[in-house]
Amino acid sequence: MTAAQLTGRVALVTGGGSGIGRATALRLAADGSVVVVNDLDAGRAQETTELITRAGGKAEARAGDVTDSALVDTLVDGTWARHGRLDVFHSNAGTGLAHGELTSISDEGWRADVELNLNAMFYCVRAALRVMSAAGGGSIICTSSASALGAVPGTGPYAAAKAAILQLVRSAAVEYGGTGVRVNAVIPGAVKTPAFRRYIGSDERLSAYERQIPLGRACVPEDIAAAVAWLASDESACVTGTTLVVDGGLTAKRAEPLIG
Ligand SMILES: NC(=O)c1ccc[n+]([C@@H]2O[C@H](COP(=O)([O-])OP(=O)(O)OC[C@H]3O[C@@H](n4cnc5c(N)ncnc54)[C@H](O)[C@@H]3O)[C@@H](O)[C@H]2O)c1
């Protein structure tokens, strides 16, 4: 894809203050978009916009919590009001909140995970669909997870929410394809972000994990950003309602027999 691919476009990225969201914001800006960077953490959103500006791109920070549906509506409507368009929405904010085997998960823990990782994704998709369908097109990309495809003990609430995103994406794509809006999911495997570093712990644990990945390494945020940039661009003009797995082969692998 050439750097001019997204020239003149306007993109919004949630959770853009760190990790995958920051890498995507930087990439979409490098490809020519004006990027609106949302994050719960105002300082981190501002840092991302400064990185983009220093690299010669255009960005603005809009802090806020995407579990607040009114905030999400304001984020999207405000982007439309200021820029007169919204071409790309990367709905990316999320993280595992309630950890442990299912019988240990409280009602509150379950609800918190579903609120951030599924309900907020719905608020974002709904708000983006409203403006994009009226405008006659756009690309929505939701960040799911390899946890949607296979279970890791102790991550049940997060995994259930991330799996539900895939069906939300299909419903949105089917209902709004006729308006020109495309809706897809990106499925990262293990990605070296601050959240993943906290989850994995030591370098020894990271190395042991990476040895199980067919390509021999965890992804970096830029790997996911490249997939999102493709889904955002006209190169993927006939792609909707699908999932793009970026995981170094992690989810292609089954347990190996220990005989022979
Ligand atoms: N890193 C991985 O290995 C991995 C794997 C699969 C899926 N994912 C998914 O990728 C996405 C990004 O993860 P990451 O690893 O880059 O995490 P990260 O913690 O590095 O960045 C996430 C950002 O989202 C922001 N955020 C959290 N809650 C928010 C809210 N309510 N409203 C607005 N912003 C909020 C945080 O402040 C943070 O800056 C998440 O949806 C995560 O579930 C990550």
Ligand as a Chemical Component Dictionary entry (heavy atoms), coordinates in Angstrom:
data_LIG
# 
_chem_comp.id                   LIG 
_chem_comp.type                 NON-POLYMER 
_chem_comp.pdbx_formal_charge   0 
_chem_comp.three_letter_code    LIG 
# 
loop_
_chem_comp_atom.comp_id 
_chem_comp_atom.atom_id 
_chem_comp_atom.alt_atom_id 
_chem_comp_atom.type_symbol 
_chem_comp_atom.charge 
_chem_comp_atom.model_Cartn_x 
_chem_comp_atom.model_Cartn_y 
_chem_comp_atom.model_Cartn_z 
_chem_comp_atom.pdbx_ordinal 
LIG N1  N1  N 0  -1.621  -7.399 23.263 1  
LIG C1  C1  C 0  -2.141  -8.561 22.909 2  
LIG O1  O1  O 0  -1.454  -9.597 22.948 3  
LIG C2  C2  C 0  -3.570  -8.640 22.432 4  
LIG C3  C3  C 0  -4.016  -9.847 21.910 5  
LIG C4  C4  C 0  -5.318  -9.962 21.460 6  
LIG C5  C5  C 0  -6.164  -8.877 21.527 7  
LIG N2  N2  N 1  -5.717  -7.697 22.048 8  
LIG C6  C6  C 0  -6.666  -6.583 22.101 9  
LIG O2  O2  O 0  -6.079  -5.464 21.493 10 
LIG C7  C7  C 0  -6.637  -4.277 22.047 11 
LIG C8  C8  C 0  -5.520  -3.355 22.498 12 
LIG O3  O3  O 0  -4.745  -4.032 23.468 13 
LIG P1  P1  P 0  -3.246  -3.605 23.831 14 
LIG O4  O4  O 0  -2.528  -4.862 24.124 15 
LIG O5  O5  O -1 -2.748  -2.651 22.827 16 
LIG O6  O6  O 0  -3.521  -2.885 25.243 17 
LIG P2  P2  P 0  -2.854  -1.598 25.941 18 
LIG O7  O7  O 0  -3.229  -1.702 27.379 19 
LIG O8  O8  O 0  -1.432  -1.436 25.567 20 
LIG O9  O9  O 0  -3.693  -0.391 25.300 21 
LIG C9  C9  C 0  -5.063  -0.307 25.511 22 
LIG C10 C10 C 0  -5.455  1.153  25.635 23 
LIG O10 O10 O 0  -6.881  1.199  25.786 24 
LIG C11 C11 C 0  -7.189  2.187  26.734 25 
LIG N3  N3  N 0  -8.496  1.913  27.344 26 
LIG C12 C12 C 0  -8.785  0.961  28.256 27 
LIG N4  N4  N 0  -10.071 1.056  28.619 28 
LIG C13 C13 C 0  -10.599 2.087  27.899 29 
LIG C14 C14 C 0  -11.867 2.682  27.852 30 
LIG N5  N5  N 0  -12.860 2.232  28.642 31 
LIG N6  N6  N 0  -12.077 3.717  27.025 32 
LIG C15 C15 C 0  -11.069 4.191  26.232 33 
LIG N7  N7  N 0  -9.831  3.665  26.259 34 
LIG C16 C16 C 0  -9.601  2.638  27.084 35 
LIG C17 C17 C 0  -6.069  2.105  27.758 36 
LIG O11 O11 O 0  -5.956  3.319  28.512 37 
LIG C18 C18 C 0  -4.861  1.823  26.879 38 
LIG O12 O12 O 0  -4.181  3.019  26.529 39 
LIG C19 C19 C 0  -7.575  -4.718 23.163 40 
LIG O13 O13 O 0  -8.899  -4.787 22.682 41 
LIG C20 C20 C 0  -7.066  -6.120 23.494 42 
LIG O14 O14 O 0  -8.058  -6.926 24.062 43 
LIG C21 C21 C 0  -4.448  -7.549 22.508 44 
# 
loop_
_chem_comp_bond.comp_id 
_chem_comp_bond.atom_id_1 
_chem_comp_bond.atom_id_2 
_chem_comp_bond.value_order 
_chem_comp_bond.pdbx_ordinal 
LIG N1  C1  SING 1  
LIG C1  O1  DOUB 2  
LIG C1  C2  SING 3  
LIG C2  C3  SING 4  
LIG C2  C21 DOUB 5  
LIG C3  C4  DOUB 6  
LIG C4  C5  SING 7  
LIG C5  N2  DOUB 8  
LIG N2  C6  SING 9  
LIG N2  C21 SING 10 
LIG C6  O2  SING 11 
LIG C6  C20 SING 12 
LIG O2  C7  SING 13 
LIG C7  C8  SING 14 
LIG C7  C19 SING 15 
LIG C8  O3  SING 16 
LIG O3  P1  SING 17 
LIG P1  O4  DOUB 18 
LIG P1  O5  SING 19 
LIG P1  O6  SING 20 
LIG O6  P2  SING 21 
LIG P2  O7  DOUB 22 
LIG P2  O8  SING 23 
LIG P2  O9  SING 24 
LIG O9  C9  SING 25 
LIG C9  C10 SING 26 
LIG C10 O10 SING 27 
LIG C10 C18 SING 28 
LIG O10 C11 SING 29 
LIG C11 N3  SING 30 
LIG C11 C17 SING 31 
LIG N3  C12 SING 32 
LIG N3  C16 SING 33 
LIG C12 N4  DOUB 34 
LIG N4  C13 SING 35 
LIG C13 C14 SING 36 
LIG C13 C16 DOUB 37 
LIG C14 N5  SING 38 
LIG C14 N6  DOUB 39 
LIG N6  C15 SING 40 
LIG C15 N7  DOUB 41 
LIG N7  C16 SING 42 
LIG C17 O11 SING 43 
LIG C17 C18 SING 44 
LIG C18 O12 SING 45 
LIG C19 O13 SING 46 
LIG C19 C20 SING 47 
LIG C20 O14 SING 48 
# 
